[in-house]
Amino acid sequence: MVNLIVCGVCGKMGRRIATLALQSDQFKLIGATEKNPDCIGKDVGTVLGIAPINVKVSEKLSDCIDQGDCVIDFTNCKATLENVRCACENKKSIVIGTTGCDAESIEQIKKLSVMCPVVMAPNMSLGVNILFEIVKETAKYLGSDFD
């Protein structure tokens, strides 16, 4: 059983991940974070539209990090950087699905990843990730002067 914390639990992907975790016998949802003040302090079950599960939505990952084994982050780049720092300082794994991070932010995440396991995939679709690799290969053949 993996004790899971979902960051961005009130967003579309966060809600979906939390719902799937609650349906799984391999994960236990023990924490959730959200920046939306309308969600903070509420029971995660209530936020998801189901019965309460006795897990409150926290404003910061540091409020619940000690209970978790793995963090799943679908927030925004600024929050993701804070969450990666917190996860790594506490030696917890983190899976990042956040989009829109610039090169500098990605570099910071790479540097932090020496402290803890980090998986970052701004798009979780297998097809899209294969397409990313195909585009890289194609660009090699076309060269830098191709327009």
N, C-alpha and C positions, 0 to 999 in steps of 0.2 A: 504494500500500500504506500503510495507516494502522497505526502502531505503537500497540497498545492495552494498557491496564492495567485489570484488573478488580479492583475493591475489593469484598470480601465473597465471594470466590471459592468458599468452602465452603458458602455458603447456596444455597438452591434457585435463585434467579434468577442469582446469580453463577456457579454451575456451568453453568447453561443458556447464559448469554452467553459464557462461556469456551469451551464446547463448540462453539457456533456460530461463534465467531471462528476456532477451529482448523480448521473445515470450509470457511472462506471463503478465496477468493483475493484479497479486498480488505483483509483485516485480518491483522496478525501479532500474536499474543499475546506480549508481551515482558515483562509483569510482572503480578503478582497480589498482593493483600494479604488478610489475614484476622486477626481478633482471637482466634480459637480456637487455643489453644496446641498442640492436636493436629495442626494443619495447617502451622503456621509452620516453615519450613525444608525442607518436603517439596517434591518436584517436582510441578508443577501437573498433569502427566499422571497421575501416581500418584494424586493427590487425586481426579481425574476418573474414575479406573478404566481408564485407557488407558496406552499406553506412555509412558515419560518423554519430556518435550519440552525438557529442559534449561533450564527456567525455575522458579526456586524461589519459594515463597510467602513474602512478606515480612510483617513485623508492621506496618510503617508505609509509607505512600505515598512518603515522602521517600527511602526506600531504593531506589526504582526509578523515580521520576518523571522523571529526566533522560533516560531511554531512550524515553519515550512521547510520542505526539502527542496522545492523547485518553485520558481516564479515564472509566470507567463505574462508577458507585457504586450498589450495592444493599446498604447496610449499615444503620446506625441513625442517628438524627439527630445524636447527639454525634459519631460518627465522620465522618458526612457533612460537618459543619461544618469539622472538621480537614482533611478531604480537599479541600474547596473552597478553603480557605485555601492549602493546599500547591499545588494546581493553579494557582491564580491567581498566587501568588508566582513560579511557574515558567513562567507564560504558556502553560499547557496548557488545552485544552478539557476540559470535564467534562459528562457526562450523568448526571443524578441520578434514580434510581427509588425512592429511599427514601421510606417512608411514615411518618406519625406526627410530623412536625415541627410544632412550635407556631408561632404567628404571629411571635414574636420571632426564632426561628431562621430562618424564611423571609425575614424582613426583613434579617437579617444576610447571608444568601445573596444577596439582591438587591443589597445594597451591594457585596459582593465581585464581583458579576458585571460591574461596570464595568472590572475588571482583566483578565478573560478571558471567552471564550465559555462560557456556562452554559445548559444545557437542563435544566429540572426538571419532571418529570411523575411524581407519586407513583403514578399508575396509567398504564401504557403501553397500555392497551386503547383503541382508537379509539372504540368504542361508549361506553365509560364517559366519555371526555373530551367526546364530543358531548353526552352526558347532563348533564355538569357545566354546559355552556353553555346547554342548554335550561332547566335549573333556574334559572340566573341570570336568564334572560329571563322565565320564569314569575313569579319573585319580584318583578320590576319591576311586572308587571301586577296582582299580588295586593296589593301594598303592605305596609308594615311592620305594619299592625294586623291582618293576616290571621292566623287561628289554625288 
